[in-house]
Amino acid sequence: MLGPILGIAFNKMTKHLLLAEIQMGEIHSAWFNFAANEDESRDKLKINYENLKMMAWKTDKEKEAKFLTFIANKAITKHNLPEDTDYRT
């Protein structure tokens, strides 16, 4: 089993798919399941992390969306580990 990985390792994926970038944090584990056809898609994603801080980008991907960055960092809990009392799945 691997140990935690720095969240910035996911930025090549998150910046293009989510228009967001991980500024800091450690990813302890990630699980995902995606299914799609021509009409619809379904997905599930579970990530265990610590000290997460995000930055959102405007659609031109060259400028930070400061308001969205603020909202994202308030909406996402800083820690999401199974031993936390407010653990989200």
HTML snippet that shows the backbone in 3Dmol.js (N, CA, C, O; Angstrom):
<script src="https://3Dmol.org/build/3Dmol-min.js"></script>
<div id="view" style="width:600px;height:400px;position:relative"></div>
<script>
const pdb = `
ATOM      1  N   MET A   1       0.844  -1.187   0.000  1.00  0.00           N
ATOM      2  CA  MET A   1       0.000   0.000   0.000  1.00  0.00           C
ATOM      3  C   MET A   1       0.882   1.241   0.000  1.00  0.00           C
ATOM      4  O   MET A   1       1.869   1.312   0.732  1.00  0.00           O
ATOM      5  N   LEU A   2       0.526   2.201  -0.811  1.00  0.00           N
ATOM      6  CA  LEU A   2       1.265   3.450  -0.887  1.00  0.00           C
ATOM      7  C   LEU A   2       0.838   4.394   0.221  1.00  0.00           C
ATOM      8  O   LEU A   2      -0.283   4.304   0.722  1.00  0.00           O
ATOM      9  N   GLY A   3       1.712   5.283   0.597  1.00  0.00           N
ATOM     10  CA  GLY A   3       1.378   6.304   1.574  1.00  0.00           C
ATOM     11  C   GLY A   3       0.688   7.480   0.898  1.00  0.00           C
ATOM     12  O   GLY A   3       0.372   7.417  -0.290  1.00  0.00           O
ATOM     13  N   PRO A   4       0.454   8.550   1.648  1.00  0.00           N
ATOM     14  CA  PRO A   4      -0.201   9.731   1.076  1.00  0.00           C
ATOM     15  C   PRO A   4       0.602  10.323  -0.080  1.00  0.00           C
ATOM     16  O   PRO A   4       1.828  10.218  -0.118  1.00  0.00           O
ATOM     17  N   ILE A   5      -0.104  10.942  -1.017  1.00  0.00           N
ATOM     18  CA  ILE A   5       0.522  11.596  -2.162  1.00  0.00           C
ATOM     19  C   ILE A   5       0.106  13.066  -2.139  1.00  0.00           C
ATOM     20  O   ILE A   5      -1.017  13.391  -1.752  1.00  0.00           O
ATOM     21  N   LEU A   6       0.997  13.939  -2.546  1.00  0.00           N
ATOM     22  CA  LEU A   6       0.672  15.365  -2.592  1.00  0.00           C
ATOM     23  C   LEU A   6      -0.454  15.609  -3.595  1.00  0.00           C
ATOM     24  O   LEU A   6      -0.440  15.076  -4.704  1.00  0.00           O
ATOM     25  N   GLY A   7      -1.419  16.416  -3.191  1.00  0.00           N
ATOM     26  CA  GLY A   7      -2.566  16.704  -4.036  1.00  0.00           C
ATOM     27  C   GLY A   7      -2.209  17.347  -5.357  1.00  0.00           C
ATOM     28  O   GLY A   7      -2.928  17.177  -6.341  1.00  0.00           O
ATOM     29  N   ILE A   8      -1.109  18.086  -5.397  1.00  0.00           N
ATOM     30  CA  ILE A   8      -0.727  18.752  -6.651  1.00  0.00           C
ATOM     31  C   ILE A   8      -0.438  17.763  -7.773  1.00  0.00           C
ATOM     32  O   ILE A   8      -0.413  18.144  -8.944  1.00  0.00           O
ATOM     33  N   ALA A   9      -0.222  16.505  -7.428  1.00  0.00           N
ATOM     34  CA  ALA A   9       0.010  15.481  -8.450  1.00  0.00           C
ATOM     35  C   ALA A   9      -1.220  15.271  -9.334  1.00  0.00           C
ATOM     36  O   ALA A   9      -1.101  14.737 -10.437  1.00  0.00           O
ATOM     37  N   PHE A  10      -2.397  15.682  -8.866  1.00  0.00           N
ATOM     38  CA  PHE A  10      -3.640  15.515  -9.616  1.00  0.00           C
ATOM     39  C   PHE A  10      -3.983  16.725 -10.482  1.00  0.00           C
ATOM     40  O   PHE A  10      -4.988  16.703 -11.192  1.00  0.00           O
ATOM     41  N   ASN A  11      -3.166  17.781 -10.437  1.00  0.00           N
ATOM     42  CA  ASN A  11      -3.519  19.025 -11.116  1.00  0.00           C
ATOM     43  C   ASN A  11      -3.608  18.921 -12.632  1.00  0.00           C
ATOM     44  O   ASN A  11      -4.400  19.645 -13.235  1.00  0.00           O
ATOM     45  N   LYS A  12      -2.837  18.058 -13.272  1.00  0.00           N
ATOM     46  CA  LYS A  12      -2.967  17.915 -14.723  1.00  0.00           C
ATOM     47  C   LYS A  12      -4.379  17.461 -15.089  1.00  0.00           C
ATOM     48  O   LYS A  12      -4.905  17.850 -16.131  1.00  0.00           O
ATOM     49  N   MET A  13      -4.986  16.649 -14.245  1.00  0.00           N
ATOM     50  CA  MET A  13      -6.344  16.179 -14.483  1.00  0.00           C
ATOM     51  C   MET A  13      -7.373  17.215 -14.024  1.00  0.00           C
ATOM     52  O   MET A  13      -8.283  17.551 -14.782  1.00  0.00           O
ATOM     53  N   THR A  14      -7.245  17.722 -12.810  1.00  0.00           N
ATOM     54  CA  THR A  14      -8.279  18.605 -12.257  1.00  0.00           C
ATOM     55  C   THR A  14      -8.360  19.947 -12.979  1.00  0.00           C
ATOM     56  O   THR A  14      -9.449  20.503 -13.127  1.00  0.00           O
ATOM     57  N   LYS A  15      -7.232  20.467 -13.425  1.00  0.00           N
ATOM     58  CA  LYS A  15      -7.260  21.774 -14.088  1.00  0.00           C
ATOM     59  C   LYS A  15      -8.052  21.719 -15.391  1.00  0.00           C
ATOM     60  O   LYS A  15      -8.769  22.665 -15.715  1.00  0.00           O
ATOM     61  N   HIS A  16      -7.934  20.636 -16.134  1.00  0.00           N
ATOM     62  CA  HIS A  16      -8.624  20.540 -17.418  1.00  0.00           C
ATOM     63  C   HIS A  16     -10.058  20.030 -17.283  1.00  0.00           C
ATOM     64  O   HIS A  16     -10.939  20.469 -18.023  1.00  0.00           O
ATOM     65  N   LEU A  17     -10.303  19.113 -16.352  1.00  0.00           N
ATOM     66  CA  LEU A  17     -11.648  18.555 -16.209  1.00  0.00           C
ATOM     67  C   LEU A  17     -12.557  19.390 -15.309  1.00  0.00           C
ATOM     68  O   LEU A  17     -13.757  19.489 -15.566  1.00  0.00           O
ATOM     69  N   LEU A  18     -12.003  19.985 -14.268  1.00  0.00           N
ATOM     70  CA  LEU A  18     -12.820  20.687 -13.271  1.00  0.00           C
ATOM     71  C   LEU A  18     -12.576  22.191 -13.239  1.00  0.00           C
ATOM     72  O   LEU A  18     -13.250  22.913 -12.504  1.00  0.00           O
ATOM     73  N   LEU A  19     -11.625  22.667 -14.026  1.00  0.00           N
ATOM     74  CA  LEU A  19     -11.194  24.065 -13.962  1.00  0.00           C
ATOM     75  C   LEU A  19     -10.837  24.439 -12.520  1.00  0.00           C
ATOM     76  O   LEU A  19     -11.184  25.516 -12.036  1.00  0.00           O
ATOM     77  N   ALA A  20     -10.137  23.526 -11.851  1.00  0.00           N
ATOM     78  CA  ALA A  20      -9.706  23.733 -10.470  1.00  0.00           C
ATOM     79  C   ALA A  20      -8.326  23.121 -10.292  1.00  0.00           C
ATOM     80  O   ALA A  20      -7.940  22.187 -10.995  1.00  0.00           O
ATOM     81  N   GLU A  21      -7.603  23.668  -9.345  1.00  0.00           N
ATOM     82  CA  GLU A  21      -6.257  23.200  -9.082  1.00  0.00           C
ATOM     83  C   GLU A  21      -6.092  23.006  -7.577  1.00  0.00           C
ATOM     84  O   GLU A  21      -6.591  23.806  -6.786  1.00  0.00           O
ATOM     85  N   ILE A  22      -5.404  21.962  -7.189  1.00  0.00           N
ATOM     86  CA  ILE A  22      -5.124  21.723  -5.776  1.00  0.00           C
ATOM     87  C   ILE A  22      -3.858  22.506  -5.435  1.00  0.00           C
ATOM     88  O   ILE A  22      -2.802  22.278  -6.024  1.00  0.00           O
ATOM     89  N   GLN A  23      -3.972  23.422  -4.488  1.00  0.00           N
ATOM     90  CA  GLN A  23      -2.824  24.229  -4.088  1.00  0.00           C
ATOM     91  C   GLN A  23      -1.996  23.538  -3.016  1.00  0.00           C
ATOM     92  O   GLN A  23      -0.771  23.657  -2.998  1.00  0.00           O
ATOM     93  N   MET A  24      -2.665  22.816  -2.123  1.00  0.00           N
ATOM     94  CA  MET A  24      -1.969  22.089  -1.074  1.00  0.00           C
ATOM     95  C   MET A  24      -2.855  20.970  -0.563  1.00  0.00           C
ATOM     96  O   MET A  24      -4.070  20.994  -0.757  1.00  0.00           O
ATOM     97  N   GLY A  25      -2.253  19.997   0.085  1.00  0.00           N
ATOM     98  CA  GLY A  25      -2.995  18.904   0.685  1.00  0.00           C
ATOM     99  C   GLY A  25      -2.381  17.561   0.346  1.00  0.00           C
ATOM    100  O   GLY A  25      -1.589  17.437  -0.589  1.00  0.00           O
ATOM    101  N   GLU A  26      -2.760  16.559   1.124  1.00  0.00           N
ATOM    102  CA  GLU A  26      -2.310  15.183   0.909  1.00  0.00           C
ATOM    103  C   GLU A  26      -3.524  14.304   0.634  1.00  0.00           C
ATOM    104  O   GLU A  26      -4.507  14.334   1.374  1.00  0.00           O
ATOM    105  N   ILE A  27      -3.444  13.533  -0.427  1.00  0.00           N
ATOM    106  CA  ILE A  27      -4.485  12.576  -0.765  1.00  0.00           C
ATOM    107  C   ILE A  27      -4.066  11.239  -0.164  1.00  0.00           C
ATOM    108  O   ILE A  27      -3.002  10.712  -0.491  1.00  0.00           O
ATOM    109  N   HIS A  28      -4.914  10.686   0.727  1.00  0.00           N
ATOM    110  CA  HIS A  28      -4.608   9.409   1.366  1.00  0.00           C
ATOM    111  C   HIS A  28      -5.133   8.242   0.546  1.00  0.00           C
ATOM    112  O   HIS A  28      -4.487   7.197   0.459  1.00  0.00           O
ATOM    113  N   SER A  29      -6.306   8.418  -0.057  1.00  0.00           N
ATOM    114  CA  SER A  29      -6.851   7.383  -0.940  1.00  0.00           C
ATOM    115  C   SER A  29      -7.941   8.006  -1.810  1.00  0.00           C
ATOM    116  O   SER A  29      -8.546   9.016  -1.451  1.00  0.00           O
ATOM    117  N   ALA A  30      -8.172   7.385  -2.951  1.00  0.00           N
ATOM    118  CA  ALA A  30      -9.221   7.842  -3.857  1.00  0.00           C
ATOM    119  C   ALA A  30      -9.876   6.620  -4.492  1.00  0.00           C
ATOM    120  O   ALA A  30      -9.200   5.657  -4.851  1.00  0.00           O
ATOM    121  N   TRP A  31     -11.188   6.671  -4.624  1.00  0.00           N
ATOM    122  CA  TRP A  31     -11.950   5.591  -5.231  1.00  0.00           C
ATOM    123  C   TRP A  31     -12.945   6.245  -6.177  1.00  0.00           C
ATOM    124  O   TRP A  31     -13.598   7.225  -5.818  1.00  0.00           O
ATOM    125  N   PHE A  32     -13.061   5.704  -7.385  1.00  0.00           N
ATOM    126  CA  PHE A  32     -14.042   6.245  -8.311  1.00  0.00           C
ATOM    127  C   PHE A  32     -14.624   5.142  -9.167  1.00  0.00           C
ATOM    128  O   PHE A  32     -14.003   4.102  -9.390  1.00  0.00           O
ATOM    129  N   ASN A  33     -15.841   5.395  -9.644  1.00  0.00           N
ATOM    130  CA  ASN A  33     -16.553   4.473 -10.512  1.00  0.00           C
ATOM    131  C   ASN A  33     -17.350   5.323 -11.497  1.00  0.00           C
ATOM    132  O   ASN A  33     -18.184   6.128 -11.084  1.00  0.00           O
ATOM    133  N   PHE A  34     -17.104   5.153 -12.779  1.00  0.00           N
ATOM    134  CA  PHE A  34     -17.789   5.904 -13.809  1.00  0.00           C
ATOM    135  C   PHE A  34     -18.449   4.943 -14.790  1.00  0.00           C
ATOM    136  O   PHE A  34     -17.877   3.913 -15.147  1.00  0.00           O
ATOM    137  N   ALA A  35     -19.643   5.287 -15.215  1.00  0.00           N
ATOM    138  CA  ALA A  35     -20.349   4.521 -16.247  1.00  0.00           C
ATOM    139  C   ALA A  35     -21.058   5.527 -17.145  1.00  0.00           C
ATOM    140  O   ALA A  35     -21.630   6.502 -16.657  1.00  0.00           O
ATOM    141  N   ALA A  36     -21.022   5.296 -18.458  1.00  0.00           N
ATOM    142  CA  ALA A  36     -21.646   6.244 -19.373  1.00  0.00           C
ATOM    143  C   ALA A  36     -22.105   5.540 -20.642  1.00  0.00           C
ATOM    144  O   ALA A  36     -21.581   4.494 -21.026  1.00  0.00           O
ATOM    145  N   ASN A  37     -23.090   6.142 -21.272  1.00  0.00           N
ATOM    146  CA  ASN A  37     -23.501   5.736 -22.609  1.00  0.00           C
ATOM    147  C   ASN A  37     -23.751   7.012 -23.412  1.00  0.00           C
ATOM    148  O   ASN A  37     -23.345   8.092 -22.983  1.00  0.00           O
ATOM    149  N   GLU A  38     -24.396   6.911 -24.542  1.00  0.00           N
ATOM    150  CA  GLU A  38     -24.600   8.088 -25.389  1.00  0.00           C
ATOM    151  C   GLU A  38     -25.533   9.119 -24.767  1.00  0.00           C
ATOM    152  O   GLU A  38     -25.488  10.294 -25.134  1.00  0.00           O
ATOM    153  N   ASP A  39     -26.389   8.690 -23.818  1.00  0.00           N
ATOM    154  CA  ASP A  39     -27.411   9.581 -23.271  1.00  0.00           C
ATOM    155  C   ASP A  39     -27.140  10.101 -21.865  1.00  0.00           C
ATOM    156  O   ASP A  39     -27.608  11.182 -21.507  1.00  0.00           O
ATOM    157  N   GLU A  40     -26.394   9.352 -21.070  1.00  0.00           N
ATOM    158  CA  GLU A  40     -26.203   9.771 -19.683  1.00  0.00           C
ATOM    159  C   GLU A  40     -24.908   9.207 -19.111  1.00  0.00           C
ATOM    160  O   GLU A  40     -24.289   8.306 -19.679  1.00  0.00           O
ATOM    161  N   SER A  41     -24.529   9.755 -17.994  1.00  0.00           N
ATOM    162  CA  SER A  41     -23.365   9.227 -17.280  1.00  0.00           C
ATOM    163  C   SER A  41     -23.665   9.248 -15.783  1.00  0.00           C
ATOM    164  O   SER A  41     -24.442  10.070 -15.298  1.00  0.00           O
ATOM    165  N   ARG A  42     -23.043   8.345 -15.083  1.00  0.00           N
ATOM    166  CA  ARG A  42     -23.161   8.256 -13.627  1.00  0.00           C
ATOM    167  C   ARG A  42     -21.761   8.080 -13.067  1.00  0.00           C
ATOM    168  O   ARG A  42     -20.906   7.426 -13.665  1.00  0.00           O
ATOM    169  N   ASP A  43     -21.552   8.677 -11.912  1.00  0.00           N
ATOM    170  CA  ASP A  43     -20.234   8.539 -11.315  1.00  0.00           C
ATOM    171  C   ASP A  43     -20.315   8.598  -9.801  1.00  0.00           C
ATOM    172  O   ASP A  43     -21.253   9.157  -9.232  1.00  0.00           O
ATOM    173  N   LYS A  44     -19.326   8.016  -9.168  1.00  0.00           N
ATOM    174  CA  LYS A  44     -19.148   8.073  -7.725  1.00  0.00           C
ATOM    175  C   LYS A  44     -17.669   8.326  -7.480  1.00  0.00           C
ATOM    176  O   LYS A  44     -16.807   7.755  -8.149  1.00  0.00           O
ATOM    177  N   LEU A  45     -17.393   9.181  -6.521  1.00  0.00           N
ATOM    178  CA  LEU A  45     -16.025   9.530  -6.205  1.00  0.00           C
ATOM    179  C   LEU A  45     -15.901   9.686  -4.696  1.00  0.00           C
ATOM    180  O   LEU A  45     -16.706  10.379  -4.074  1.00  0.00           O
ATOM    181  N   LYS A  46     -14.904   9.051  -4.110  1.00  0.00           N
ATOM    182  CA  LYS A  46     -14.641   9.175  -2.682  1.00  0.00           C
ATOM    183  C   LYS A  46     -13.152   9.423  -2.510  1.00  0.00           C
ATOM    184  O   LYS A  46     -12.325   8.654  -2.999  1.00  0.00           O
ATOM    185  N   ILE A  47     -12.814  10.505  -1.809  1.00  0.00           N
ATOM    186  CA  ILE A  47     -11.417  10.866  -1.603  1.00  0.00           C
ATOM    187  C   ILE A  47     -11.184  11.116  -0.118  1.00  0.00           C
ATOM    188  O   ILE A  47     -11.931  11.855   0.524  1.00  0.00           O
ATOM    189  N   ASN A  48     -10.146  10.496   0.413  1.00  0.00           N
ATOM    190  CA  ASN A  48      -9.711  10.749   1.781  1.00  0.00           C
ATOM    191  C   ASN A  48      -8.484  11.654   1.697  1.00  0.00           C
ATOM    192  O   ASN A  48      -7.502  11.320   1.033  1.00  0.00           O
ATOM    193  N   TYR A  49      -8.545  12.797   2.373  1.00  0.00           N
ATOM    194  CA  TYR A  49      -7.485  13.796   2.231  1.00  0.00           C
ATOM    195  C   TYR A  49      -7.283  14.580   3.520  1.00  0.00           C
ATOM    196  O   TYR A  49      -8.090  14.515   4.447  1.00  0.00           O
ATOM    197  N   GLU A  50      -6.181  15.323   3.549  1.00  0.00           N
ATOM    198  CA  GLU A  50      -5.835  16.207   4.664  1.00  0.00           C
ATOM    199  C   GLU A  50      -5.312  17.525   4.122  1.00  0.00           C
ATOM    200  O   GLU A  50      -4.652  17.561   3.084  1.00  0.00           O
ATOM    201  N   ASN A  51      -5.612  18.616   4.834  1.00  0.00           N
ATOM    202  CA  ASN A  51      -5.081  19.958   4.542  1.00  0.00           C
ATOM    203  C   ASN A  51      -5.319  20.406   3.102  1.00  0.00           C
ATOM    204  O   ASN A  51      -4.418  20.952   2.464  1.00  0.00           O
ATOM    205  N   LEU A  52      -6.519  20.180   2.595  1.00  0.00           N
ATOM    206  CA  LEU A  52      -6.821  20.491   1.196  1.00  0.00           C
ATOM    207  C   LEU A  52      -7.143  21.967   1.009  1.00  0.00           C
ATOM    208  O   LEU A  52      -7.917  22.549   1.770  1.00  0.00           O
ATOM    209  N   LYS A  53      -6.541  22.562  -0.011  1.00  0.00           N
ATOM    210  CA  LYS A  53      -6.850  23.927  -0.418  1.00  0.00           C
ATOM    211  C   LYS A  53      -6.887  23.942  -1.937  1.00  0.00           C
ATOM    212  O   LYS A  53      -5.963  23.458  -2.592  1.00  0.00           O
ATOM    213  N   MET A  54      -7.970  24.505  -2.505  1.00  0.00           N
ATOM    214  CA  MET A  54      -8.197  24.506  -3.947  1.00  0.00           C
ATOM    215  C   MET A  54      -8.124  25.919  -4.520  1.00  0.00           C
ATOM    216  O   MET A  54      -8.239  26.904  -3.792  1.00  0.00           O
ATOM    217  N   MET A  55      -7.931  26.001  -5.846  1.00  0.00           N
ATOM    218  CA  MET A  55      -8.036  27.254  -6.575  1.00  0.00           C
ATOM    219  C   MET A  55      -8.858  26.978  -7.828  1.00  0.00           C
ATOM    220  O   MET A  55      -8.566  26.045  -8.578  1.00  0.00           O
ATOM    221  N   ALA A  56      -9.889  27.792  -8.052  1.00  0.00           N
ATOM    222  CA  ALA A  56     -10.739  27.652  -9.234  1.00  0.00           C
ATOM    223  C   ALA A  56     -10.245  28.581 -10.336  1.00  0.00           C
ATOM    224  O   ALA A  56      -9.720  29.661 -10.067  1.00  0.00           O
ATOM    225  N   TRP A  57     -10.421  28.141 -11.584  1.00  0.00           N
ATOM    226  CA  TRP A  57      -9.990  28.918 -12.743  1.00  0.00           C
ATOM    227  C   TRP A  57     -11.196  29.376 -13.540  1.00  0.00           C
ATOM    228  O   TRP A  57     -12.218  28.692 -13.580  1.00  0.00           O
ATOM    229  N   LYS A  58     -11.075  30.542 -14.178  1.00  0.00           N
ATOM    230  CA  LYS A  58     -12.096  30.980 -15.116  1.00  0.00           C
ATOM    231  C   LYS A  58     -12.014  30.096 -16.350  1.00  0.00           C
ATOM    232  O   LYS A  58     -11.037  29.366 -16.518  1.00  0.00           O
ATOM    233  N   THR A  59     -12.991  30.143 -17.192  1.00  0.00           N
ATOM    234  CA  THR A  59     -13.036  29.234 -18.335  1.00  0.00           C
ATOM    235  C   THR A  59     -11.876  29.417 -19.299  1.00  0.00           C
ATOM    236  O   THR A  59     -11.552  28.486 -20.036  1.00  0.00           O
ATOM    237  N   ASP A  60     -11.237  30.586 -19.323  1.00  0.00           N
ATOM    238  CA  ASP A  60     -10.082  30.741 -20.217  1.00  0.00           C
ATOM    239  C   ASP A  60      -8.826  30.100 -19.625  1.00  0.00           C
ATOM    240  O   ASP A  60      -7.782  30.087 -20.277  1.00  0.00           O
ATOM    241  N   LYS A  61      -8.907  29.573 -18.409  1.00  0.00           N
ATOM    242  CA  LYS A  61      -7.848  28.810 -17.731  1.00  0.00           C
ATOM    243  C   LYS A  61      -6.580  29.617 -17.469  1.00  0.00           C
ATOM    244  O   LYS A  61      -5.557  29.048 -17.088  1.00  0.00           O
ATOM    245  N   GLU A  62      -6.631  30.915 -17.664  1.00  0.00           N
ATOM    246  CA  GLU A  62      -5.447  31.732 -17.427  1.00  0.00           C
ATOM    247  C   GLU A  62      -5.598  32.629 -16.209  1.00  0.00           C
ATOM    248  O   GLU A  62      -4.609  33.170 -15.717  1.00  0.00           O
ATOM    249  N   LYS A  63      -6.834  32.797 -15.710  1.00  0.00           N
ATOM    250  CA  LYS A  63      -7.076  33.684 -14.582  1.00  0.00           C
ATOM    251  C   LYS A  63      -7.807  32.936 -13.479  1.00  0.00           C
ATOM    252  O   LYS A  63      -8.686  32.112 -13.733  1.00  0.00           O
ATOM    253  N   GLU A  64      -7.418  33.247 -12.245  1.00  0.00           N
ATOM    254  CA  GLU A  64      -8.090  32.637 -11.097  1.00  0.00           C
ATOM    255  C   GLU A  64      -9.483  33.226 -10.948  1.00  0.00           C
ATOM    256  O   GLU A  64      -9.667  34.435 -11.084  1.00  0.00           O
ATOM    257  N   ALA A  65     -10.452  32.387 -10.672  1.00  0.00           N
ATOM    258  CA  ALA A  65     -11.815  32.818 -10.344  1.00  0.00           C
ATOM    259  C   ALA A  65     -11.853  32.979  -8.823  1.00  0.00           C
ATOM    260  O   ALA A  65     -12.177  32.037  -8.101  1.00  0.00           O
ATOM    261  N   LYS A  66     -11.524  34.165  -8.350  1.00  0.00           N
ATOM    262  CA  LYS A  66     -11.328  34.385  -6.908  1.00  0.00           C
ATOM    263  C   LYS A  66     -12.564  34.076  -6.082  1.00  0.00           C
ATOM    264  O   LYS A  66     -12.450  33.472  -5.016  1.00  0.00           O
ATOM    265  N   PHE A  67     -13.744  34.473  -6.546  1.00  0.00           N
ATOM    266  CA  PHE A  67     -14.961  34.198  -5.787  1.00  0.00           C
ATOM    267  C   PHE A  67     -15.217  32.690  -5.721  1.00  0.00           C
ATOM    268  O   PHE A  67     -15.546  32.172  -4.654  1.00  0.00           O
ATOM    269  N   LEU A  68     -15.071  31.980  -6.841  1.00  0.00           N
ATOM    270  CA  LEU A  68     -15.259  30.529  -6.835  1.00  0.00           C
ATOM    271  C   LEU A  68     -14.221  29.828  -5.975  1.00  0.00           C
ATOM    272  O   LEU A  68     -14.533  28.837  -5.315  1.00  0.00           O
ATOM    273  N   THR A  69     -12.991  30.327  -5.975  1.00  0.00           N
ATOM    274  CA  THR A  69     -11.957  29.770  -5.107  1.00  0.00           C
ATOM    275  C   THR A  69     -12.368  29.906  -3.652  1.00  0.00           C
ATOM    276  O   THR A  69     -12.243  28.956  -2.878  1.00  0.00           O
ATOM    277  N   PHE A  70     -12.860  31.087  -3.272  1.00  0.00           N
ATOM    278  CA  PHE A  70     -13.313  31.325  -1.899  1.00  0.00           C
ATOM    279  C   PHE A  70     -14.444  30.361  -1.528  1.00  0.00           C
ATOM    280  O   PHE A  70     -14.406  29.744  -0.463  1.00  0.00           O
ATOM    281  N   ILE A  71     -15.441  30.231  -2.391  1.00  0.00           N
ATOM    282  CA  ILE A  71     -16.591  29.347  -2.129  1.00  0.00           C
ATOM    283  C   ILE A  71     -16.139  27.896  -2.041  1.00  0.00           C
ATOM    284  O   ILE A  71     -16.576  27.171  -1.147  1.00  0.00           O
ATOM    285  N   ALA A  72     -15.276  27.458  -2.949  1.00  0.00           N
ATOM    286  CA  ALA A  72     -14.801  26.063  -2.943  1.00  0.00           C
ATOM    287  C   ALA A  72     -14.080  25.741  -1.644  1.00  0.00           C
ATOM    288  O   ALA A  72     -14.305  24.682  -1.058  1.00  0.00           O
ATOM    289  N   ASN A  73     -13.222  26.634  -1.192  1.00  0.00           N
ATOM    290  CA  ASN A  73     -12.469  26.360   0.029  1.00  0.00           C
ATOM    291  C   ASN A  73     -13.327  26.432   1.280  1.00  0.00           C
ATOM    292  O   ASN A  73     -12.967  25.843   2.300  1.00  0.00           O
ATOM    293  N   LYS A  74     -14.460  27.143   1.232  1.00  0.00           N
ATOM    294  CA  LYS A  74     -15.406  27.146   2.353  1.00  0.00           C
ATOM    295  C   LYS A  74     -16.304  25.910   2.320  1.00  0.00           C
ATOM    296  O   LYS A  74     -16.670  25.381   3.369  1.00  0.00           O
ATOM    297  N   ALA A  75     -16.661  25.446   1.112  1.00  0.00           N
ATOM    298  CA  ALA A  75     -17.570  24.307   0.968  1.00  0.00           C
ATOM    299  C   ALA A  75     -16.882  22.968   1.223  1.00  0.00           C
ATOM    300  O   ALA A  75     -17.503  22.038   1.735  1.00  0.00           O
ATOM    301  N   ILE A  76     -15.611  22.870   0.869  1.00  0.00           N
ATOM    302  CA  ILE A  76     -14.869  21.623   1.032  1.00  0.00           C
ATOM    303  C   ILE A  76     -14.235  21.624   2.415  1.00  0.00           C
ATOM    304  O   ILE A  76     -13.538  22.570   2.780  1.00  0.00           O
ATOM    305  N   THR A  77     -14.472  20.574   3.180  1.00  0.00           N
ATOM    306  CA  THR A  77     -13.828  20.498   4.486  1.00  0.00           C
ATOM    307  C   THR A  77     -12.329  20.337   4.306  1.00  0.00           C
ATOM    308  O   THR A  77     -11.873  19.717   3.345  1.00  0.00           O
ATOM    309  N   LYS A  78     -11.567  20.896   5.232  1.00  0.00           N
ATOM    310  CA  LYS A  78     -10.102  20.861   5.119  1.00  0.00           C
ATOM    311  C   LYS A  78      -9.567  19.435   5.232  1.00  0.00           C
ATOM    312  O   LYS A  78      -8.564  19.093   4.606  1.00  0.00           O
ATOM    313  N   HIS A  79     -10.240  18.607   6.032  1.00  0.00           N
ATOM    314  CA  HIS A  79      -9.835  17.212   6.215  1.00  0.00           C
ATOM    315  C   HIS A  79     -11.032  16.320   5.899  1.00  0.00           C
ATOM    316  O   HIS A  79     -12.168  16.681   6.207  1.00  0.00           O
ATOM    317  N   ASN A  80     -10.795  15.179   5.296  1.00  0.00           N
ATOM    318  CA  ASN A  80     -11.846  14.176   5.087  1.00  0.00           C
ATOM    319  C   ASN A  80     -11.200  12.800   5.232  1.00  0.00           C
ATOM    320  O   ASN A  80     -10.805  12.168   4.252  1.00  0.00           O
ATOM    321  N   LEU A  81     -11.107  12.360   6.476  1.00  0.00           N
ATOM    322  CA  LEU A  81     -10.524  11.060   6.804  1.00  0.00           C
ATOM    323  C   LEU A  81     -11.550  10.242   7.573  1.00  0.00           C
ATOM    324  O   LEU A  81     -12.361  10.807   8.306  1.00  0.00           O
ATOM    325  N   PRO A  82     -11.529   8.916   7.419  1.00  0.00           N
ATOM    326  CA  PRO A  82     -12.540   8.073   8.081  1.00  0.00           C
ATOM    327  C   PRO A  82     -12.621   8.271   9.595  1.00  0.00           C
ATOM    328  O   PRO A  82     -13.692   8.096  10.176  1.00  0.00           O
ATOM    329  N   GLU A  83     -11.524   8.627  10.236  1.00  0.00           N
ATOM    330  CA  GLU A  83     -11.564   8.804  11.692  1.00  0.00           C
ATOM    331  C   GLU A  83     -12.134  10.155  12.124  1.00  0.00           C
ATOM    332  O   GLU A  83     -12.331  10.371  13.320  1.00  0.00           O
ATOM    333  N   ASP A  84     -12.403  11.067  11.191  1.00  0.00           N
ATOM    334  CA  ASP A  84     -12.995  12.369  11.516  1.00  0.00           C
ATOM    335  C   ASP A  84     -14.474  12.205  11.841  1.00  0.00           C
ATOM    336  O   ASP A  84     -15.153  11.356  11.264  1.00  0.00           O
ATOM    337  N   THR A  85     -14.971  13.024  12.770  1.00  0.00           N
ATOM    338  CA  THR A  85     -16.397  12.950  13.148  1.00  0.00           C
ATOM    339  C   THR A  85     -17.299  13.458  12.020  1.00  0.00           C
ATOM    340  O   THR A  85     -18.450  13.034  11.923  1.00  0.00           O
ATOM    341  N   ASP A  86     -16.799  14.353  11.170  1.00  0.00           N
ATOM    342  CA  ASP A  86     -17.599  14.882  10.068  1.00  0.00           C
ATOM    343  C   ASP A  86     -17.208  14.277   8.714  1.00  0.00           C
ATOM    344  O   ASP A  86     -17.320  14.943   7.685  1.00  0.00           O
ATOM    345  N   TYR A  87     -16.753  13.029   8.712  1.00  0.00           N
ATOM    346  CA  TYR A  87     -16.314  12.330   7.501  1.00  0.00           C
ATOM    347  C   TYR A  87     -17.448  12.247   6.488  1.00  0.00           C
ATOM    348  O   TYR A  87     -18.563  11.854   6.829  1.00  0.00           O
ATOM    349  N   ARG A  88     -17.163  12.617   5.248  1.00  0.00           N
ATOM    350  CA  ARG A  88     -18.163  12.578   4.172  1.00  0.00           C
ATOM    351  C   ARG A  88     -17.796  11.485   3.170  1.00  0.00           C
ATOM    352  O   ARG A  88     -16.626  11.316   2.826  1.00  0.00           O
ATOM    353  N   THR A  89     -18.789  10.756   2.714  1.00  0.00           N
ATOM    354  CA  THR A  89     -18.557   9.768   1.670  1.00  0.00           C
ATOM    355  C   THR A  89     -19.293  10.146   0.430  1.00  0.00           C
ATOM    356  O   THR A  89     -19.224   9.434  -0.571  1.00  0.00           O
TER     357      THR A  89
END
`;
const viewer = $3Dmol.createViewer("view");
viewer.addModel(pdb, "pdb");
viewer.setStyle({}, {cartoon: {color: "spectrum"}});
viewer.zoomTo();
viewer.render();
</script>
